[in-house]
């Protein structure tokens, strides 16, 4: 999951997604895209991880930035699972 995550983070998929939507008639709203960029990027990348790998990798991707999950893992004294 980590190599795919690193690869996806280097791509500008949010802009590609917005361009795709604009070609099919959805009006581009740059201010909202800028404000929601991190959320959009995380969602788009997570769906790619899910479709290429599996549900376990998808859960790991979603949970890698979650502060509550990190705190729970540290409380149990185990490092985060890596694939």
N, C-alpha and C positions, 0 to 999 in steps of 0.2 A: 504494500500500500504506500509506503514512504517514497519509493522512486516515482511512482505515478503522481503522487501528491506534489512532489517537488517539480516534476515536469509541468503539471497543470498550473502551478502557481507562477511559472515563468511566462505563461501565455496570457494574452489579453482577451479572454473569452467573454467577458462582459460586453466589451465593445463589439465583438463579433456577433454576439447574441442580439444586441440592440440593432446592429446593421441588418441582421436577418429579419427581425421583427419589422423594421422600417420598410424593407423591400416588399413585405406582404401587407402593407397598409396601416401599421400601427405607428402613430405619431411618436417621434423621438422626443423625449423630455430630459434633456441633459442635466438639469439641476437635480431632478429626482434620481437619475442614474448615479450622479456623483454622490448624493447623500446615502444611497443604498448600495454603493459599490461593493463593500465588504460582504454584505448579506447576499447579494446576487452572486458574487464570486464563490462564496462558500456553498450556496445551493447548487449552482451549475457544476462545480467541481465534484460535489458529493454525488450527484446523479451520474456523472461519468464514472466515478469510482465504483458505484453500485453496478452499473451496466457492464463494466469491463471485468471487475473482480467478483465479489460476492457480498452478501449481506453483512458478514462479519467485518470485512474490510471497510464497508460503508459505515458501520457503527464506530469502528476505530477512527475513521476520518472525522466523523461528526464530533466524537468525544475528545479528540486530541486538544482542542482549544477550550473545552468546557471547564471553568474553574471548580465547579462542584465535583465533577468526576476526578479531576486532579487531586483535590483535597481528600476525596474518599480513597483513592489509590494510595496516597501518602499515609493516610491514617492506618491502612492495612499493612503498610511497609513493603509494598511490592512495586517494582517499576512497571510502567505502562507496557502492555503487550506490543510487540513489534512483529511485523510480518515480513 
